[in-house]
Amino acid sequence: MSAQLEVVESGLAVAVQDRGRFGYRRLGVPVSGALDPLLLAAANALVGNAAGTAALEILLTGPALKVRAGRVRFSLAGEIAAKVQSAQGKLLPVEPWCTVTLGPGDSIKFGAAAAPKAGGLSIAYVGISGGVDVPVVLASRSTYARAALGGMHGRAITAGDLLPCRSVAGDAPLEFRGAGPLVHPEGPIRVVPGPQADHFTDEALQAFFSQPFTVTRDSDRMGMRLEGPALTHSALGADIASDGVTPGAIQVPANGQPIILMADCQTVGGYPKIATVIRADLPRLAHARPGAQLRFARVSLPEAAAARAAQAQQLALWAGRIAGFRPAGIIDDAALYGGNLVSGMIRADA
């Protein structure tokens, strides 16, 4: 059964994202998709969706949504909270890592996703029952705004948009909660050197792995520009014949300042790549905001594969601990009928 949401307030840079658009890089189409696939999977697990189902990605401030039809279950994954206003005007706070189910006329307003503390989560995801059912474009519903591809007409959501989704079956008021927040590890961003590490001097490689780099404001879903010690190129120079690039590749142009390619990155590039961020660390890298300092640590390919496997295990363990609960004010029928509420009573008039 279908349901529908109206976007009352758009928030800032809120877009539909799923696991990404795979299989089209040979045509120059980026993967795009969620910047933090781990949190996307967590949001979907809470509402019972498959891990890569389309959800709303919140980079700054969240939207306000109103249920126009059906019963819709929302989940919050990340350091974000929300407030519900029922059709009768009742206000209800919603904590992160929980679900809430709303009916026609109910509204929900999400807060800001930016975490005030260093190393915190600054991206959040809103899972929606059945996923955001926008049209599939090249095997994905993810938004690639540079080409107006996918999502809601190829752009961030805006007030007045109507988002189709799936209605929650039945009338059960049971909600779901994670055992705790799904956290990312701290420490240096792990990278595999190359594939053009020989384009850099020994001093540049030493500086890259020993000095901090600062995230600049000139960063977006395509690339994250860093400031730090200038990384000098070897005699091989600062240009190469363009070759394939992937999210996580760290290009270094002639000015010596690194650029980390992100989810919306192009498919080829002509700058030498000093290293590539391992896939397990791309989600936490995406939360780094301007001013944040990054350090890099060298790992091998087997170590990168092991980190990826450990991350998948962490997600499975977290999802396995999701538990149902009755929201405040809802009678637990099972407890009511299962408990002995008249123990000790012999006669009502005694």
C-alpha positions as CSV (number, residue, x, y, z in Angstrom):
1,M,0.0,0.0,0.0
2,S,1.4,3.4,-1.0
3,A,1.8,6.5,1.2
4,Q,2.9,10.0,0.5
5,L,4.9,12.7,2.2
6,E,4.8,16.4,1.6
7,V,8.0,18.4,2.0
8,V,6.9,21.4,4.2
9,E,10.4,22.8,4.8
10,S,13.3,21.6,2.7
11,G,16.2,22.0,5.1
12,L,19.6,22.5,3.5
13,A,21.2,20.1,1.0
14,V,18.7,17.3,1.9
15,A,18.6,14.8,-0.9
16,V,17.5,11.3,-1.7
17,Q,20.4,8.8,-1.6
18,D,20.8,5.1,-1.8
19,R,23.8,2.8,-2.1
20,G,24.8,4.4,-5.4
21,R,24.8,3.9,-9.1
22,F,27.1,1.1,-10.0
23,G,28.0,-0.2,-13.5
24,Y,28.1,3.0,-15.4
25,R,31.5,4.5,-14.6
26,R,32.7,3.4,-18.1
27,L,30.2,5.9,-19.4
28,G,31.4,8.6,-17.2
29,V,28.6,8.3,-14.7
30,P,29.8,8.6,-11.0
31,V,28.7,6.2,-8.4
32,S,27.2,8.9,-6.2
33,G,25.0,7.5,-3.4
34,A,25.2,7.9,0.4
35,L,28.4,9.6,1.8
36,D,28.1,7.3,4.8
37,P,26.7,3.9,3.6
38,L,27.0,2.6,7.2
39,L,24.6,5.1,8.6
40,L,22.3,4.6,5.6
41,A,22.2,0.9,6.4
42,A,21.5,1.6,10.0
43,A,18.6,3.9,9.2
44,N,17.1,1.3,6.9
45,A,17.6,-1.5,9.4
46,L,15.5,0.4,11.9
47,V,12.5,0.6,9.5
48,G,13.0,-2.9,8.1
49,N,14.4,-2.0,4.7
50,A,17.3,-3.5,2.8
51,A,20.6,-1.8,3.6
52,G,20.9,0.3,0.4
53,T,17.3,1.5,0.2
54,A,16.8,5.1,-0.7
55,A,16.6,7.5,2.3
56,L,17.1,11.2,3.0
57,E,20.6,12.3,3.5
58,I,21.0,15.4,5.8
59,L,24.2,17.3,5.5
60,L,23.2,20.4,7.4
61,T,19.7,21.2,8.6
62,G,16.9,18.7,8.3
63,P,13.5,19.1,6.6
64,A,10.0,19.2,7.9
65,L,7.7,16.5,6.4
66,K,3.9,16.0,6.6
67,V,2.2,12.7,6.0
68,R,-0.4,13.2,3.3
69,A,-1.6,9.6,3.0
70,G,-0.9,6.3,4.7
71,R,1.0,5.4,7.9
72,V,4.7,6.1,7.5
73,R,7.5,4.9,9.8
74,F,10.6,7.1,10.1
75,S,14.0,6.3,11.6
76,L,16.8,8.6,12.6
77,A,20.4,7.5,12.2
78,G,23.1,10.0,13.3
79,E,23.4,12.7,15.9
80,I,20.0,14.3,15.1
81,A,16.7,14.6,16.8
82,A,13.2,15.5,15.6
83,K,9.9,16.7,16.9
84,V,6.5,15.3,15.9
85,Q,3.3,17.3,15.7
86,S,0.3,15.1,15.6
87,A,-2.8,16.0,13.5
88,Q,-4.4,16.9,16.9
89,G,-1.6,19.3,17.7
90,K,0.2,17.1,20.2
91,L,4.0,17.6,20.3
92,L,6.4,14.6,20.8
93,P,10.2,14.6,20.8
94,V,11.9,11.8,18.9
95,E,15.4,10.6,19.8
96,P,18.1,9.5,17.4
97,W,18.5,5.8,16.6
98,C,14.7,5.2,17.0
99,T,11.7,5.0,14.8
100,V,8.4,6.8,15.0
101,T,5.2,6.0,13.0
102,L,2.9,8.8,11.9
103,G,-0.5,8.9,10.3
104,P,-2.2,11.3,7.8
105,G,-2.0,14.9,9.0
106,D,1.0,14.3,11.3
107,S,4.2,16.2,10.8
108,I,7.8,15.7,11.7
109,K,10.6,18.3,11.8
110,F,14.2,17.2,11.9
111,G,17.0,19.2,13.5
112,A,20.5,19.9,12.4
113,A,22.9,17.1,11.6
114,A,26.1,19.0,12.3
115,A,27.7,17.6,15.4
116,P,29.3,20.3,17.7
117,K,32.1,18.0,19.0
118,A,35.2,17.1,17.1
119,G,35.0,13.7,15.5
120,G,31.2,13.5,15.9
121,L,28.7,12.5,13.2
122,S,27.9,15.5,11.0
123,I,25.7,13.6,8.5
124,A,22.4,11.9,9.3
125,Y,20.0,9.7,7.5
126,V,16.2,9.5,7.7
127,G,15.0,6.1,6.9
128,I,11.4,5.8,5.6
129,S,9.2,2.7,5.5
130,G,9.7,1.1,2.1
131,G,12.2,3.7,1.1
132,V,11.7,6.9,-0.9
133,D,10.0,5.6,-4.0
134,V,11.3,8.1,-6.6
135,P,12.0,6.8,-10.1
136,V,15.0,4.5,-10.7
137,V,17.5,6.1,-13.0
138,L,20.4,3.9,-14.2
139,A,19.8,1.3,-11.5
140,S,19.7,3.8,-8.6
141,R,17.5,6.4,-6.9
142,S,20.5,8.4,-5.7
143,T,20.7,12.1,-6.5
144,Y,23.6,13.3,-8.6
145,A,22.9,17.0,-8.7
146,R,25.7,18.0,-11.1
147,A,23.9,16.1,-13.9
148,A,20.4,16.5,-12.5
149,L,20.2,12.7,-12.3
150,G,18.0,10.6,-10.0
151,G,16.5,11.6,-6.7
152,M,13.7,14.2,-6.8
153,H,14.1,15.6,-10.3
154,G,17.9,15.4,-9.9
155,R,18.1,17.9,-7.0
156,A,17.8,18.4,-3.3
157,I,14.2,18.2,-2.0
158,T,12.3,21.5,-1.8
159,A,9.1,22.7,-0.2
160,G,6.1,21.4,-2.0
161,D,7.7,18.1,-3.2
162,L,5.6,15.0,-2.7
163,L,7.7,11.9,-1.8
164,P,6.1,8.5,-2.4
165,C,6.8,5.7,0.0
166,R,5.1,2.6,1.5
167,S,2.5,2.6,4.2
168,V,3.2,0.5,7.3
169,A,0.8,-2.4,7.4
170,G,-1.6,-2.8,10.3
171,D,-2.1,-0.6,13.3
172,A,0.6,-1.9,15.7
173,P,2.1,1.0,17.7
174,L,5.4,-0.9,18.2
175,E,8.5,1.2,17.5
176,F,12.2,0.2,17.2
177,R,15.4,1.4,18.8
178,G,19.1,0.6,18.4
179,A,21.0,-0.6,21.4
180,G,23.1,2.6,21.1
181,P,24.6,4.8,18.5
182,L,26.6,3.3,15.7
183,V,30.0,4.9,16.0
184,H,33.0,5.3,13.8
185,P,36.5,4.5,15.0
186,E,38.9,7.4,15.8
187,G,42.5,7.7,14.6
188,P,44.2,8.5,11.3
189,I,42.4,7.9,8.0
190,R,43.8,4.7,6.6
191,V,45.1,4.7,3.1
192,V,46.9,2.4,0.6
193,P,49.8,4.2,-1.1
194,G,49.6,5.0,-4.8
195,P,48.9,4.1,-7.5
196,Q,51.2,7.0,-8.5
197,A,53.3,7.3,-5.3
198,D,56.4,7.4,-7.4
199,H,55.4,10.8,-8.6
200,F,56.3,12.2,-5.2
201,T,59.6,12.9,-3.4
202,D,60.6,10.9,-0.4
203,E,60.1,14.1,1.6
204,A,56.6,14.5,0.3
205,L,55.7,11.0,1.3
206,Q,57.1,11.4,4.7
207,A,55.2,14.7,5.2
208,F,52.0,13.1,4.0
209,F,52.1,10.3,6.6
210,S,53.5,12.5,9.5
211,Q,51.9,15.9,9.2
212,P,48.2,17.0,9.7
213,F,46.1,18.4,6.9
214,T,43.2,20.7,7.4
215,V,39.8,20.4,5.6
216,T,39.0,23.6,3.7
217,R,35.7,25.2,2.9
218,D,36.2,24.3,-0.7
219,S,34.8,20.8,-0.2
220,D,31.6,19.1,-1.3
221,R,30.2,15.7,-2.3
222,M,32.7,15.6,-5.3
223,G,35.9,16.3,-3.5
224,M,37.5,17.4,-0.2
225,R,40.3,19.8,-0.5
226,L,43.0,19.9,2.2
227,E,45.6,22.4,3.3
228,G,48.9,21.3,4.7
229,P,52.6,21.0,3.9
230,A,53.1,21.2,0.1
231,L,53.7,17.8,-1.3
232,T,56.4,18.1,-3.9
233,H,56.3,16.0,-7.0
234,S,59.3,13.9,-8.2
235,A,60.9,14.3,-11.6
236,L,57.9,12.4,-13.0
237,G,55.9,15.6,-12.6
238,A,52.5,16.7,-11.5
239,D,50.6,15.5,-14.6
240,I,49.7,12.1,-15.8
241,A,47.8,10.7,-18.7
242,S,44.2,10.7,-17.4
243,D,43.2,7.4,-15.9
244,G,40.4,6.0,-13.8
245,V,39.7,7.4,-10.4
246,T,37.4,6.2,-7.6
247,P,36.0,7.7,-4.4
248,G,38.9,7.8,-1.9
249,A,41.6,8.6,-4.4
250,I,43.9,11.4,-3.2
251,Q,45.0,13.5,-6.1
252,V,47.8,16.1,-5.7
253,P,47.9,18.8,-8.3
254,A,50.9,21.0,-9.0
255,N,50.3,23.2,-5.9
256,G,51.0,20.2,-3.7
257,Q,47.7,20.4,-1.8
258,P,45.7,17.1,-1.7
259,I,42.2,16.6,-2.9
260,I,40.3,13.5,-1.7
261,L,37.7,12.4,-4.2
262,M,34.2,11.7,-2.6
263,A,31.0,9.9,-3.7
264,D,30.2,12.3,-6.6
265,C,33.7,12.3,-8.0
266,Q,34.4,12.2,-11.7
267,T,35.5,8.9,-13.3
268,V,38.9,10.0,-14.7
269,G,41.6,12.4,-13.6
270,G,45.0,13.7,-14.7
271,Y,46.7,14.4,-11.3
272,P,48.9,11.8,-9.7
273,K,47.4,10.0,-6.8
274,I,49.6,9.7,-3.7
275,A,47.3,7.3,-1.9
276,T,43.7,6.0,-1.8
277,V,41.5,6.0,1.3
278,I,40.3,2.5,2.2
279,R,36.6,1.8,1.8
280,A,36.1,1.2,5.5
281,D,37.2,4.7,6.3
282,L,35.3,6.6,3.6
283,P,32.1,6.8,5.8
284,R,33.9,8.5,8.7
285,L,36.0,10.7,6.4
286,A,32.7,12.1,5.0
287,H,31.8,13.6,8.4
288,A,35.0,15.8,8.5
289,R,33.9,19.5,8.3
290,P,36.0,22.6,7.3
291,G,38.6,23.2,9.9
292,A,38.9,19.5,10.9
293,Q,42.4,18.1,10.9
294,L,43.2,14.8,9.3
295,R,46.2,12.5,9.5
296,F,46.9,9.5,7.3
297,A,48.2,6.1,8.1
298,R,49.6,3.5,5.6
299,V,47.9,0.1,5.5
300,S,48.3,-2.9,3.2
301,L,45.6,-4.3,0.9
302,P,45.0,-7.3,3.2
303,E,44.6,-4.9,6.1
304,A,42.2,-2.8,4.1
305,A,40.1,-5.9,3.4
306,A,40.2,-6.9,7.0
307,A,38.9,-3.5,8.1
308,R,36.1,-3.7,5.6
309,A,35.1,-7.1,6.9
310,A,35.2,-5.9,10.5
311,Q,33.0,-2.9,9.6
312,A,30.4,-5.3,8.1
313,Q,30.5,-7.4,11.2
314,Q,30.0,-4.3,13.4
315,L,27.0,-3.3,11.4
316,A,25.4,-6.8,11.5
317,L,26.0,-6.9,15.3
318,W,24.4,-3.4,15.8
319,A,21.4,-4.3,13.5
320,G,20.9,-7.6,15.4
321,R,20.4,-5.7,18.6
322,I,17.5,-3.5,17.4
323,A,14.6,-4.0,19.7
324,G,11.0,-3.1,19.7
325,F,9.4,-0.8,22.4
326,R,6.0,0.7,23.2
327,P,6.0,4.5,23.0
328,A,4.9,6.3,26.1
329,G,1.1,6.3,26.5
330,I,0.6,3.1,24.5
331,I,-0.8,0.1,26.4
332,D,1.3,-3.1,26.1
333,D,-1.5,-5.6,25.3
334,A,0.9,-8.6,25.8
335,A,1.8,-7.5,29.3
336,L,-1.8,-6.6,30.1
337,Y,-3.2,-10.0,29.2
338,G,-0.1,-11.9,30.4
339,G,0.1,-10.5,33.9
340,N,-2.0,-11.6,36.9
341,L,-3.8,-8.3,37.7
342,V,-6.3,-9.8,40.2
343,S,-4.0,-11.8,42.4
344,G,-5.3,-11.9,46.0
345,M,-8.8,-10.7,45.2
346,I,-11.6,-13.0,46.6
347,R,-14.7,-11.0,46.5
348,A,-15.2,-7.4,45.2
349,D,-17.6,-6.7,48.1
350,A,-15.5,-8.3,50.9
